[in-house]
Amino acid sequence: MVVRRRKKSRKLRGRTRTMGWGRIGQHRKSGSRGGFGLVGFHKHRWTWTVKYAPNWFGKHGFTQPPSIVAEVRGINVGELNEIAHEMIDKGVAVKEDGRIVVNVASLGYNKVLGKGRVDLPLKVYTVSITESARKKIEEAGGEVVVIGGEEE
């Protein structure tokens, strides 16, 4: 294969004028290769589109309107475990039967997630909870109460 060391520009500039391609402008600009970039996929490059990118055009799937998608505001069990004593001091949580009772929904969260460690017995009121979070709370001697929602 020949190494091209002399030609620096993709546009054929210089004093030779035609660079061996006949009349002025032949093989010079983007017209010789059908346009810049993604030009012509609906026109002269349609066969390429059909063969190599059949799903290039059109809409695929759907997007639900944001008004009907419930926003998940989650808190991890490890975080609840860390701030449990602070919540008791502030009066957000109470201690009952040796358990720290926390209403997560009143704190502005609608889901309890399972990241982190739990070593305190927590009684958690929540709208929804993951299976791993429920398991960690119950293994630490706690309890989960789902209020007006569904589990996942």
ABEGO torsion letter per residue (X at the ends): XBBBAABABABBBEAAGAGGAEBBGBGABAAAAGEBEABGAABAAAAAAAAABAAABEBBEBBBBAAABBBBBBBBAAAAAAAAAAAAAAGABBBBGGBBBBBAAAAGBABBBABEBBABBBBBBBABBBAAAAAAAAAAGBBBBBBGBBBX
